[in-house]
Amino acid sequence: MAKVSPLMLAPPLIFGAFVLLAAVGMFRDDPESLPSAREGQPAPALVLTEFPGAPGFDEATLRDGEVKLVNFWASWCAPCRAEHPSLEKLAAEGIPIYGVNYKDKVENAQAFLDELGNPFAALGRDEQGRTGLDWGVYGVPETYVIAGDGAIVLRFAGPITSRVIDSTIRPALEKAAAR
């Protein structure tokens, strides 16, 4: 009888582990989404600097009884440019959007808004990324649906499109309004 080396068993075991990981990943609810530990919790503190010429906002604004979006964006971010028409559409519908300009130069951010329009009810700057870190931002753009009591109902990473508005943002806005 031939003796089987333990090293001969390693390749099939490694392959089996990869197959198991792939199967688990395929059957998740939304394999594209990034999990957020913040959903259902109060929005973290906002440590923002003034965006010149624009109204600012703070934690009290997030808890004013009104459902809103908080959008982290930057002028250097191509997906932010792609999502901008969708933000303009939501703002035109009366949905308040509060913008956090993330790790950007104010003159570049202002040029971005001058070119594409300003959908934001108020703006603040997160020059060092500290607020983004507190909020769990992986990268821009990221949008949070905030209930009137200041709780995070949804975190959406990536650009908002018409499809995302219908499939993800609107249901979260409805959920936030029902809180």
C-alpha positions as CSV (number, residue, x, y, z in Angstrom):
1,M,0.0,0.0,0.0
2,A,1.4,3.4,-1.0
3,K,2.0,6.0,1.6
4,V,0.2,9.4,1.0
5,S,2.3,12.5,1.7
6,P,0.5,15.3,3.6
7,L,1.8,17.7,1.0
8,M,-0.2,15.9,-1.7
9,L,-3.4,16.7,0.2
10,A,-2.7,20.5,0.4
11,P,-3.7,21.4,-3.2
12,P,-7.1,19.8,-3.1
13,L,-7.8,21.3,0.4
14,I,-6.8,24.8,-0.7
15,F,-9.0,24.4,-3.8
16,G,-11.9,23.3,-1.7
17,A,-11.4,26.4,0.6
18,F,-11.5,28.7,-2.4
19,V,-14.7,27.1,-3.7
20,L,-16.3,27.5,-0.3
21,L,-15.4,31.2,-0.1
22,A,-16.7,31.8,-3.6
23,A,-20.0,30.0,-2.8
24,V,-20.4,32.1,0.4
25,G,-19.7,35.3,-1.6
26,M,-22.2,34.5,-4.3
27,F,-25.1,33.9,-2.0
28,R,-24.7,37.0,0.1
29,D,-27.7,39.4,0.0
30,D,-25.8,42.0,-2.0
31,P,-22.3,41.0,-3.0
32,E,-21.5,44.5,-4.2
33,S,-22.2,46.3,-1.0
34,L,-19.7,47.3,1.7
35,P,-21.0,46.7,5.2
36,S,-21.5,49.6,7.6
37,A,-21.2,49.3,11.3
38,R,-22.9,52.8,11.5
39,E,-26.3,51.9,10.2
40,G,-29.0,52.2,12.9
41,Q,-26.7,54.3,15.0
42,P,-26.6,58.1,15.5
43,A,-24.5,59.9,12.9
44,P,-21.0,60.6,14.3
45,A,-19.8,64.1,15.1
46,L,-19.0,66.5,12.3
47,V,-15.7,68.2,12.6
48,L,-15.8,70.4,9.4
49,T,-14.3,73.7,8.4
50,E,-16.3,76.3,6.6
51,F,-16.9,76.1,2.9
52,P,-16.5,79.8,1.9
53,G,-19.7,81.4,0.7
54,A,-21.9,78.4,1.6
55,P,-24.1,77.8,4.7
56,G,-22.6,75.2,7.0
57,F,-24.1,72.4,9.1
58,D,-23.5,70.5,12.3
59,E,-24.9,67.7,14.4
60,A,-28.0,69.7,15.3
61,T,-28.8,69.9,11.6
62,L,-28.7,66.1,11.3
63,R,-31.2,65.8,14.2
64,D,-33.7,68.5,13.0
65,G,-36.5,66.1,12.4
66,E,-36.1,66.1,8.6
67,V,-34.9,63.1,6.5
68,K,-31.7,64.1,4.5
69,L,-28.7,62.8,2.7
70,V,-25.1,63.5,3.6
71,N,-22.8,63.1,0.6
72,F,-19.0,62.9,0.8
73,W,-17.4,64.2,-2.4
74,A,-14.3,65.7,-4.0
75,S,-13.5,67.6,-7.2
76,W,-10.7,65.1,-8.0
77,C,-13.1,62.2,-7.9
78,A,-14.4,61.1,-11.3
79,P,-17.3,59.0,-9.9
80,C,-18.4,62.2,-8.0
81,R,-18.6,64.0,-11.3
82,A,-20.6,61.0,-12.7
83,E,-23.1,61.0,-9.8
84,H,-23.6,64.8,-9.7
85,P,-26.7,64.9,-12.1
86,S,-28.4,62.4,-9.8
87,L,-27.7,64.6,-6.8
88,E,-29.1,67.6,-8.7
89,K,-32.2,65.5,-9.5
90,L,-32.8,64.6,-5.8
91,A,-32.2,68.2,-4.7
92,A,-34.7,69.4,-7.3
93,E,-37.3,67.0,-5.7
94,G,-36.8,68.8,-2.4
95,I,-34.5,66.2,-0.7
96,P,-32.0,68.1,1.4
97,I,-28.4,67.0,0.6
98,Y,-25.6,68.1,2.9
99,G,-22.2,68.0,1.2
100,V,-18.9,67.1,2.9
101,N,-16.0,68.1,0.6
102,Y,-13.4,65.5,1.3
103,K,-9.6,66.1,1.2
104,D,-9.9,68.7,-1.5
105,K,-8.6,72.2,-2.3
106,V,-11.4,74.7,-1.8
107,E,-10.7,76.5,-5.1
108,N,-11.0,73.1,-7.0
109,A,-14.2,72.2,-5.1
110,Q,-15.7,75.6,-5.9
111,A,-14.8,75.3,-9.6
112,F,-16.4,71.9,-9.6
113,L,-19.7,73.3,-8.2
114,D,-19.5,76.4,-10.5
115,E,-19.3,74.0,-13.5
116,L,-21.8,71.4,-12.5
117,G,-24.2,73.2,-10.1
118,N,-24.6,73.0,-6.4
119,P,-27.2,70.5,-5.2
120,F,-26.2,71.0,-1.5
121,A,-28.4,72.7,1.1
122,A,-25.2,73.3,3.1
123,L,-21.5,72.4,2.8
124,G,-18.5,71.7,5.0
125,R,-15.0,70.8,4.3
126,D,-13.2,67.7,5.7
127,E,-9.7,68.8,4.8
128,Q,-7.7,66.1,6.7
129,G,-10.3,63.3,6.3
130,R,-11.0,63.1,10.1
131,T,-14.8,63.3,9.8
132,G,-14.7,60.7,7.0
133,L,-12.7,58.4,9.2
134,D,-15.2,58.8,12.0
135,W,-18.1,58.1,9.6
136,G,-16.3,55.0,8.1
137,V,-15.8,56.5,4.7
138,Y,-13.9,54.1,2.4
139,G,-13.6,56.6,-0.4
140,V,-15.7,59.1,-2.3
141,P,-18.4,59.3,-3.2
142,E,-20.3,58.0,-0.3
143,T,-23.8,58.9,0.6
144,Y,-25.7,58.4,3.9
145,V,-29.4,58.5,4.4
146,I,-30.1,60.2,7.8
147,A,-33.4,59.9,9.6
148,G,-34.9,63.0,11.3
149,D,-33.5,61.9,14.7
150,G,-29.9,61.8,13.3
151,A,-29.7,58.0,12.9
152,I,-27.9,56.5,9.9
153,V,-30.4,54.5,7.9
154,L,-28.2,53.6,4.9
155,R,-24.6,54.1,3.8
156,F,-24.1,53.8,0.1
157,A,-20.6,53.6,-1.3
158,G,-20.1,54.6,-4.9
159,P,-21.8,56.9,-7.3
160,I,-25.5,57.3,-7.2
161,T,-27.3,56.6,-10.5
162,S,-30.9,56.6,-11.5
163,R,-31.1,52.9,-10.8
164,V,-29.5,53.3,-7.4
165,I,-32.0,56.1,-6.6
166,D,-34.9,53.8,-7.4
167,S,-33.6,50.5,-5.9
168,T,-31.7,51.8,-2.9
169,I,-32.0,55.5,-2.0
170,R,-35.8,55.9,-2.2
171,P,-36.5,52.8,-0.1
172,A,-34.0,54.1,2.5
173,L,-35.6,57.5,2.5
174,E,-39.0,55.9,3.1
175,K,-37.6,53.8,5.9
176,A,-36.0,56.9,7.4
177,A,-39.3,58.8,7.2
178,A,-41.2,55.9,8.9
179,R,-38.8,56.0,12.0
